[in-house]
Amino acid sequence: MAVAASYDFPQNLTDAQDELRQVRAALQTVYRRVPWSVDPLDAWETHENAWRQSSRPASPGWDPQDAAEVARLRKREVELATAIVTHTYWSSLAPADVLAARDALKHHHEQQLADASS
């Protein structure tokens, strides 16, 4: 079994990744709470001969507070993702190592939890 490479990520990079994970979790929470359509729409269902049956109940649309919260979270998600992808740390690695390092950064929180529990 191969040992995973260890990376010395800068604190601001791991902080951005942690916040990105939190922002995405918050977005998922909002998406589960709000109706399926942003705008009010009538209920619908596919034709009886459709290859895949589907339907949706009527949607009252999102209230302005939910729409504002999603817009704020999406904007922050883009800011964080941009900061992570364009961070100068990546230029310190060999191009062939960037993908593995990026994957390690995405999972560093899980690794920290595992390290703390052992």
C-alpha positions as CSV (number, residue, x, y, z in Angstrom):
1,M,0.0,0.0,0.0
2,A,1.4,3.4,-1.0
3,V,1.8,6.1,1.6
4,A,0.1,9.3,0.7
5,A,2.3,12.3,0.2
6,S,2.3,14.9,3.0
7,Y,2.1,18.6,2.0
8,D,2.9,21.6,4.1
9,F,0.0,23.8,3.1
10,P,0.0,27.5,4.1
11,Q,-2.5,28.3,6.8
12,N,-4.4,30.7,4.6
13,L,-4.9,28.0,2.0
14,T,-6.2,25.4,4.5
15,D,-8.4,28.1,6.1
16,A,-9.9,29.0,2.6
17,Q,-10.5,25.3,1.9
18,D,-12.2,24.8,5.3
19,E,-14.4,27.9,4.7
20,L,-15.3,26.6,1.2
21,R,-16.4,23.3,2.7
22,Q,-18.6,25.2,5.2
23,V,-20.0,27.5,2.6
24,R,-20.9,24.5,0.4
25,A,-22.6,22.7,3.4
26,A,-24.6,25.9,4.1
27,L,-25.7,26.1,0.5
28,Q,-26.9,22.4,0.6
29,T,-28.8,23.2,3.8
30,V,-30.6,26.2,2.1
31,Y,-31.2,24.1,-1.1
32,R,-32.9,21.4,1.0
33,R,-35.1,24.0,2.7
34,V,-36.3,26.1,-0.3
35,P,-38.9,25.1,-2.9
36,W,-37.6,23.4,-6.1
37,S,-38.1,26.5,-8.2
38,V,-36.7,30.0,-7.6
39,D,-39.8,31.4,-9.4
40,P,-43.4,30.5,-8.7
41,L,-44.3,27.6,-11.1
42,D,-47.3,25.3,-11.5
43,A,-47.1,21.6,-10.8
44,W,-46.1,19.4,-13.7
45,E,-45.5,15.8,-14.7
46,T,-44.1,14.1,-17.7
47,H,-46.3,12.6,-20.4
48,E,-47.4,9.0,-19.6
49,N,-45.3,7.6,-22.5
50,A,-42.1,9.4,-21.4
51,W,-39.1,7.1,-21.0
52,R,-38.7,8.4,-17.5
53,Q,-41.7,9.5,-15.4
54,S,-41.2,12.7,-13.4
55,S,-43.2,15.3,-11.7
56,R,-43.0,18.3,-9.4
57,P,-45.5,19.9,-7.1
58,A,-46.4,23.6,-7.5
59,S,-43.7,25.9,-6.3
60,P,-44.4,29.2,-4.5
61,G,-40.8,30.3,-5.4
62,W,-38.1,31.4,-3.1
63,D,-38.7,34.3,-0.7
64,P,-36.3,37.2,-1.1
65,Q,-34.3,36.3,2.1
66,D,-33.6,32.8,0.7
67,A,-32.6,34.2,-2.7
68,A,-30.3,36.7,-1.0
69,E,-28.7,34.0,1.2
70,V,-28.1,31.8,-1.8
71,A,-26.6,34.7,-3.8
72,R,-24.3,35.6,-0.9
73,L,-23.2,32.0,-0.4
74,R,-22.6,31.5,-4.1
75,K,-20.6,34.7,-4.3
76,R,-18.4,33.6,-1.4
77,E,-18.0,30.1,-2.9
78,V,-16.6,31.6,-6.1
79,E,-14.3,33.9,-4.2
80,L,-12.9,31.1,-2.1
81,A,-12.6,28.7,-5.0
82,T,-10.8,31.4,-7.0
83,A,-8.4,32.1,-4.1
84,I,-7.6,28.4,-3.7
85,V,-7.0,27.7,-7.4
86,T,-4.9,30.8,-7.9
87,H,-2.9,30.5,-4.7
88,T,0.8,30.9,-5.1
89,Y,1.5,27.7,-3.2
90,W,0.6,25.6,-6.4
91,S,3.5,27.2,-8.3
92,S,6.0,25.8,-5.7
93,L,5.1,22.3,-6.7
94,A,6.1,20.4,-9.8
95,P,3.2,20.4,-12.3
96,A,2.9,16.6,-12.1
97,D,2.3,16.9,-8.3
98,V,-0.4,19.6,-8.3
99,L,-3.3,17.3,-8.8
100,A,-2.4,15.0,-5.9
101,A,-1.7,18.0,-3.7
102,R,-5.0,19.6,-4.6
103,D,-6.8,16.3,-3.8
104,A,-4.9,16.2,-0.4
105,L,-6.0,19.8,0.3
106,K,-9.7,18.8,-0.4
107,H,-9.4,16.0,2.1
108,H,-7.1,17.6,4.7
109,H,-10.0,18.3,7.1
110,E,-10.8,14.6,7.1
111,Q,-7.2,13.8,7.8
112,Q,-7.1,16.3,10.7
113,L,-10.1,14.6,12.2
114,A,-8.5,11.2,11.8
115,D,-5.2,12.4,13.3
116,A,-7.1,14.0,16.3
117,S,-9.0,10.8,17.1
118,S,-5.9,8.6,17.1
